[in-house]
């Protein structure tokens, strides 16, 4: 016959051993929550250029993304500069004067300059390129 | 008066296994979703053509090519030499800078050039496409 009853003693012993693991896991969890940033709506194929700029990116700024191939993305959806501006106008909002552009460092000028020209045409007065820190001296 | 129950108290331990499972799942989620990259911004104004063209101050014209070569005020230099050139010429911060970029030059090269200019307080930068697609050696 099988003994179907649980033996409580060895079980208590096992659970006693996993408590430090749970503690450590909680600490790791807290570390990731506190120290990290959420990768919000970011295209993983875009690697911004390296720069020595010290200005940290602000939240709540209109951000367009530009892939190396020339695909422009707004809130994760493919768009063009005129269509993006038309979206604002359709909602009764003014086209933002400041735009953040997250473009790949390898994007050729033939791709990114027309985007800048289109933004200029819409009277966007300031563009902030997203970059990553580079520690090399000038 | 009977205050104590006759029933034998059953001590039930709460199993920690589901808690451990949940914490592990949360940990995996945060590991995958969290980014430690600190993004920066390199801002520049997008002026109208006339703003830099009619500027009364000095004008610095740069042509940037895909191989990292620069054609600057009639002189061909490497991008790494731009800082030394700017230090030598000591432009005032009011100087308007026009960067004409060859259509194959990657954004990274432009950002490097802008870093050098901004670190010397040359902030009036205009970016234009280079219409004549030739290298500085052909000039």
Boltz contact constraints between the chains, C-beta under 6 A:
constraints:
  - contact:
      token1: [A, 15]
      token2: [B, 16]
      max_distance: 6.0
  - contact:
      token1: [A, 18]
      token2: [B, 20]
      max_distance: 6.0
  - contact:
      token1: [A, 22]
      token2: [B, 20]
      max_distance: 6.0
  - contact:
      token1: [A, 25]
      token2: [B, 23]
      max_distance: 6.0
  - contact:
      token1: [A, 25]
      token2: [B, 27]
      max_distance: 6.0
  - contact:
      token1: [A, 28]
      token2: [B, 27]
      max_distance: 6.0
  - contact:
      token1: [A, 29]
      token2: [B, 26]
      max_distance: 6.0
  - contact:
      token1: [A, 29]
      token2: [B, 27]
      max_distance: 6.0
  - contact:
      token1: [A, 32]
      token2: [B, 30]
      max_distance: 6.0
  - contact:
      token1: [A, 32]
      token2: [B, 34]
      max_distance: 6.0
  - contact:
      token1: [A, 36]
      token2: [B, 34]
      max_distance: 6.0
  - contact:
      token1: [A, 36]
      token2: [B, 36]
      max_distance: 6.0
  - contact:
      token1: [A, 37]
      token2: [B, 35]
      max_distance: 6.0
  - contact:
      token1: [A, 38]
      token2: [B, 33]
      max_distance: 6.0
  - contact:
      token1: [A, 39]
      token2: [B, 35]
      max_distance: 6.0
  - contact:
      token1: [A, 49]
      token2: [B, 107]
      max_distance: 6.0
  - contact:
      token1: [A, 49]
      token2: [B, 108]
      max_distance: 6.0
  - contact:
      token1: [A, 49]
      token2: [B, 111]
      max_distance: 6.0
  - contact:
      token1: [A, 51]
      token2: [B, 42]
      max_distance: 6.0
  - contact:
      token1: [A, 51]
      token2: [B, 111]
      max_distance: 6.0
  - contact:
      token1: [A, 51]
      token2: [B, 115]
      max_distance: 6.0
  - contact:
      token1: [A, 52]
      token2: [B, 115]
      max_distance: 6.0
  - contact:
      token1: [A, 53]
      token2: [B, 40]
      max_distance: 6.0
  - contact:
      token1: [A, 53]
      token2: [B, 42]
      max_distance: 6.0
  - contact:
      token1: [A, 55]
      token2: [B, 40]
      max_distance: 6.0
  - contact:
      token1: [A, 55]
      token2: [B, 41]
      max_distance: 6.0
  - contact:
      token1: [A, 57]
      token2: [B, 39]
      max_distance: 6.0
  - contact:
      token1: [A, 57]
      token2: [B, 41]
      max_distance: 6.0
  - contact:
      token1: [A, 103]
      token2: [B, 107]
      max_distance: 6.0
  - contact:
      token1: [A, 105]
      token2: [B, 107]
      max_distance: 6.0
  - contact:
      token1: [A, 105]
      token2: [B, 108]
      max_distance: 6.0
  - contact:
      token1: [A, 106]
      token2: [B, 106]
      max_distance: 6.0
  - contact:
      token1: [A, 107]
      token2: [B, 107]
      max_distance: 6.0
  - contact:
      token1: [A, 108]
      token2: [B, 104]
      max_distance: 6.0
  - contact:
      token1: [A, 108]
      token2: [B, 106]
      max_distance: 6.0
  - contact:
      token1: [A, 109]
      token2: [B, 101]
      max_distance: 6.0
  - contact:
      token1: [A, 109]
      token2: [B, 103]
      max_distance: 6.0
  - contact:
      token1: [A, 109]
      token2: [B, 105]
      max_distance: 6.0
  - contact:
      token1: [A, 110]
      token2: [B, 103]
      max_distance: 6.0
  - contact:
      token1: [A, 112]
      token2: [B, 107]
      max_distance: 6.0
  - contact:
      token1: [A, 113]
      token2: [B, 129]
      max_distance: 6.0
  - contact:
      token1: [A, 120]
      token2: [B, 46]
      max_distance: 6.0
  - contact:
      token1: [A, 124]
      token2: [B, 46]
      max_distance: 6.0
  - contact:
      token1: [A, 125]
      token2: [B, 46]
      max_distance: 6.0
  - contact:
      token1: [A, 126]
      token2: [B, 43]
      max_distance: 6.0
  - contact:
      token1: [A, 126]
      token2: [B, 45]
      max_distance: 6.0
  - contact:
      token1: [A, 127]
      token2: [B, 46]
      max_distance: 6.0
  - contact:
      token1: [A, 128]
      token2: [B, 41]
      max_distance: 6.0
  - contact:
      token1: [A, 128]
      token2: [B, 43]
      max_distance: 6.0
  - contact:
      token1: [A, 129]
      token2: [B, 42]
      max_distance: 6.0
  - contact:
      token1: [A, 130]
      token2: [B, 39]
      max_distance: 6.0
  - contact:
      token1: [A, 131]
      token2: [B, 40]
      max_distance: 6.0
  - contact:
      token1: [A, 131]
      token2: [B, 42]
      max_distance: 6.0
  - contact:
      token1: [A, 133]
      token2: [B, 40]
      max_distance: 6.0
  - contact:
      token1: [A, 138]
      token2: [B, 83]
      max_distance: 6.0
  - contact:
      token1: [A, 138]
      token2: [B, 119]
      max_distance: 6.0
